[in-house]
Amino acid sequence: MIFLRINLNLLKAILKQKQKYRIAIVANATWNIYNFRLNILDKFLAEGFDVCVVAPIDKYIFYKEEFPEVRHYSIKNLDRDGTNPVRELILIKELVKIYKKINPDIVIHYTVKPNIYGGIAAGLLDIPSIGIVTGLGYAFLHKGIIQNVTKILYKFSSRFHSKVIFENTEDREFFIKQDIISDEKGISIKGCGVDIEYFSPVKKKNDSKNIIFTFIGRLLYDKGVMEFVEAAQLIKNEYDNVEFWLIGERDKDNRAMVKEEDLMSWVKNKTVIYHGFKENVKKYIAKSDCIVLPSYREAIARTITEGMSMEKPVIASDVAGCREAVDDGKNGYLVPVKKVKPLAKAMEKIIKMSGEERKQMGVLGREKAIREFDDNLIADNIYDIVMDSLNKK
């Protein structure tokens, strides 16, 4: 009888291992999937999962050409910047309908509204759920009613997640201190990862004798764009051999969007060279001497880790998400947030370095990127957390 019981348990374990799980990956835009989650799709498909993506459809739906086996479900009622409670209830109802149709074994939610309302929808259906906080964003950077309501909603919805993953350690600590989640529920990882094979070092061509500082990201005041521009002006007043490149687009769904008249003024005054939005930033990083992001807060900034992976020194604000990427004085510099003069001084240090000194900073950055931020490592981390949740079902 004991032998039979052992064999039955062994058979159950084997069947559980061979089970093909279905996972739904939810985000606030297909843009988010294409730019940040392809490593996750790769990992779960390689592990034999049936993968579904749930996100509003935008022009980045072409990711399906690379992943034809992934089923995509469009969300029609997700307003990233909206605060209408009726609209949010409609969103929950829509997500419940989609989750019923997919019937997933587990759901991973990315970004604020999927974390909150997707978590509630999954809870109503008793579907295991994981929330991934990809940065605290506008709601937490600006005090007021929106921040207070967001905290309440996060606290309520977190009860429906088996785990809440954070893309840096300080965001996790913040949620615990604010009593939004328990210590046991929160896990931190190292951002969303960077493709270290693609973003590999490229020898800089000598087509410009100038030192090039490059900002890459959404054109938001919260990203420190204004500080970058003002520091650029200070440097240009003292040095002739410098250029300041701005790459990115204005995010019309974000309250911190840079005003068009500000952008036009910077370009007209020749403070910066604006390259607009670029689908592929690799060649711009390759031509740069330093990547700069004076952001007010990050998860772990992808543009910083991409620069590091390509052996470029980096300058970033001494804030959550940047502190984990930049070892001050080794692979770049950390500067006080919202302070223009210290930012300009850090830029001046880069200018005064020899080419070999900048190269050595870049080498240390790539070593750190390989060691900590490889997107395959991040995908493995998330896969392990998902399997742990599934095994506890």
N, C-alpha and C positions, 0 to 999 in steps of 0.2 A: 504493500500500500504506500509506504514511504517512497519506494522507487518510482511508483506511478506518479506520485505528486511531484517529485523532482523533475521527471520527464515532462509533465504538463507545464510546469513553471518554465522549463527550458524552451519548450515549444512556444509559449506565449512571448518569451523574450525575443526569440528569433523572428516571430511574426511581427512584433512591434518594430524591430530593426528594419524589416523589409517593407513596412508600411509606407506608402507614398503620401506624404502630407501635402496639404494645400495651404498656401500662405497668401494673405492679401497685404500689399504694401501701399499705404495711403499717404498722400501728400497734398499740399495746397495748390500745386501746379505741376503739369507735365515737365515744365522747365526745371523744377526741382529734381524730378526723377532723372532727367537727362544729364544734368550738371553734377549731381552729387550721389546718385544711388545705383549707378550701373554696376559698381563692384558688388553691391548687395544682390542684384538680379543674377549676376554671374555666379556668385557663390551658391545661392539656393537652387538654381537650375543645375549646377554641377553636382549638387547633393541629391538630385532626384526629386525635388519639390515641384509641385504644380503651382506656378507663380501667377498671381493676378495683381495688377496695378489699378489703384483707384485714385483718380485725380482729374481735375478739370482739364479738358483738352485744349492745348494751344499749339503753336507751330512746331513744338518739339516732339510732337507725336511721331515724328519720323524715327524716333528711337526703336519703334516696332520693326523697322526694316532689319535691324541688327538682332532683335529678339522676337522673331515671329511666333515663338511658342508661348509668349506671355500674352495673357488676355487683359485688355485694358477696358476699364469701366469708367465712364465720364461722370463727374459730379457737376451738377448744374446750379446748385444753390449755395455754393461756397463763395462768400464775399470776404476776401482777405481783410479788408479794412472796415467792414461794416459792424455796426453795433445794434442793429434792429433785432430785438429778442424774438419777434415773430419769425423773421428770416432764419434765425438760428434754430428754432424749433422745427422749421421746415427742413433744414439741413439734417438734423438728427433723424427725422422721418425718412429722408432720402437715403441716408447711410444705412439705416435699418433695412430698407428694401433691397439695397445693393448687397449687403452682407447675407441676407436670406438667400439671395440668388446665387451668390458665390459659395456659401456654406463652407467657410474656411476653418481649418483647424486652429489657426492663430492669425492675429492681425498685428502688423507693425504700423504704428502711426508716427508720422513725421510732421513737424511744424505745429503752430499753436492750435488752430481750430480743429484739425484732425485729432490732435492729442486730446482736446477737451470733448468735442462733440462725437468724434469717432469712438473715443473711449466709452462714453455714455451709451452709444448705439451698440457697441460690442457687449457691454454689461447687460443691457436689456435682453440680449439674445444668449447670454451666458457663454460667449465666445472668449477664449483666452486672448488677452491683449497686452501689448507692450507699447509704451509711449517713449518716443525719443525726442528730447528737447534739444533743438538745433541752435540754441542761443536764446537769450532772454528778449531781445528785440525792443521795439519802440515802447511797448506797454510797460516794461520794467525800467527803461531808461528815463521815463518822464513820470514824475509823481502826479497823482490825481485819481479821479474816479475810475479811469480805465485800468490803471494799475491795480487798484483795490478789487475791482470786479474780476479781473483776470486771475488774481491770487485765489479768490473764492472759488472760481470755476475750476482752476487747476486742482485745488484741494479736493473738491467734490468729485471730479472725474478721475483722480488718481486712484481712488478706491477700486476702480474697475480694471486697472492695469496690474498685472502680476509683477512687473518691474517698470521702473522709469529710468531710462538711460540718458545720461548727459554727455555732451561732447567736450566737456572740460570738468575739472574737479571743483572749481569754485562755484559753478552754477548748481551743482549737486549740493554743496555746503549751504548755499543760499536758500534752496528749497527746504532743506532740513531745519535751518535756523528759523525760517518763516513758518514752520510747522505745516508746510504744504504736503510733505511726504514724511514717512518714517525713515530712519537711518537704514533699515534692512531693505527697503524697497528701492533705494537709489543706487545706481551703478554709474561710474564715469568711464569713458573711453577717450581716445585721443583724436577727436574730431571725426570728419567723414572720410579722411584718408586722401592720399595723393598718389597718382600713378607714377611711381618712381622710374619706371622704364621709359614712359613717354616723356616725362619732364626730366630728361637727363641733360647733363652739361653739354653746351654747344660753344665752341670757341668763338669769342666775340670778334666780328670783323672790324677792321680799322677804317670803316667808312665814315666815322665821326670821331674827332679828337675830343669831343665834349664828354663830360661826365653826365650820365643820364639817370635821373631819379624818376621812377615810375609808380604811379598810383593805379591800381586795378581794382575795380569793384563798382557796385551800384553807386550812383551819384546821390548820396545822402549826406546831410550835414552830420548825422550820427556816425558816419564812417570817417569823419575828420577831414573831409574834403576842403573845408574852409581853412583849417590849420595848415594843410599841405600847400595851398595856394599862397597863404600869407608868409609861410616860411620860405617858399620859392622866391617871393619878391625880395625878402631880406637877403637871400643868398645872391640873387641876380644883381643886387646893388653893390656887391663886393667882388663878385667873380664873373668873368666873361665866358669861361669854358664849361658852362653847365646848361642842361636842358631839363625841363620838367614835363613829363608825359602824363596825360590823364586818359584813362581807358575805362569806358563803362557807359551805361545809359541811365537816364533819370527814371526812377521807379514811381510811376504815377499812382500806384496803390499804397504808397507809403507817405505818411504825414511829414516825414523828414526829408522829402525830395528836394534837391537843389533847385532853386528858382532859375528859370531859363535866362532871365536878365543877368543873374550872377555869372552863369556859365559863359554867356556871350561877352560879358565885360572882361573876364579872365583871358578869353581868346583874343579879343580886340586889343588888349593891352600887352599881349605877347608874354604874359606871365607863364602860361602853360601852352603846350601843344596838345590839342584835343584830337585824339584818334577815333573818337566815337566808340560805339559798342563793337567788340570783336569776338566772333565765335571761337576763334583759336588765338590764344594769347601767347603761345609758346615763342613765336618769333620775336615778339615784343620784349618778353623777359630775356631772351637771348641777347638782344641788343642793349639791354639795360645794364647799369653798373650797380644799382641798388633798388630794391623794391620797398616802398614806403606805405604803411597803413596806420595813420594816427587815429584809429577807431576808438569810440567811447566804450565799447564792449564787444566781444566776439564769442563764438563757440570756440573753435580753433580756426583761425582765418586760413581759408584755402589758398588765397593768393600769396600769403606769406610762406606756406609750406611748399607751394609750387616754385616760388623763388628760391627757397632753400634747396629743393631737390635739383635745381639747375645751377647750384653753386653760386648764388648771388647773396651778398650781404643784405640784411633786412633791417629796417627801422620800424618800430611799432610802439604804440602806447603801452604804458605799464599798467595794463588792465587784465581782467579775467580773459582767458583764451589766448591772449598774446604772450603772457608771462610763461605759459607752458611751451611755447614754440621758440622764443628768443632767449638765449643765454647771453645776458648783457655783457658786451665786451668781447665775446667769443665769436658767435655767428652773426652778430648785429648789435643793435642798441635798443634799449627801452627808454622811453621818454615820458615825462608826466603828461597825463591826458589833458587835452584842451589848452596846452601851453605851446605857444608858437616859438619863442626864443630857444628853449631847450631842443625843440625839433630841428631848428635851423643849425644849432651847434652840433648836433649829431650828424647832420648832412655835411657840415664843414669838416668833421673828422674823416668822413668817407672821401671827400675831395682831396684832403691833404695826405691820404694814404698813398703808398706806392701801389702799382698794379699787383705786385706779388702779395702785399698785405691784404688787399681786397680778395685776391684769389684764395688765400689761406682761410679767411673768414667764410668764404663760400664753401670750401671743402668741409669745414666743421659743420656747416649748415646741412650739407647733403648727408653727411654721416648721421646726423640726428634725424633727418627725414627718413632715411632707410631704417634706422633703429626703432623709431617710434610712430611714424605717420604713414607707412606703406599701406595703401588701401586694401591690400590682401590681408594684412594683419587686422585691420578694422573689421572687415567682413567676417573673418574668423571669430573675432570677439562677439559680434552680434549673433552669428550662427550658434555659438556655444550657449549664449543666453537664451535664445529661442528653443534650442533642444532641451535645456534644463526646464523651461516652462512646460514644454510638451510632455516631458517625462513625468511631470507632476500632475498631469490631468487625471 
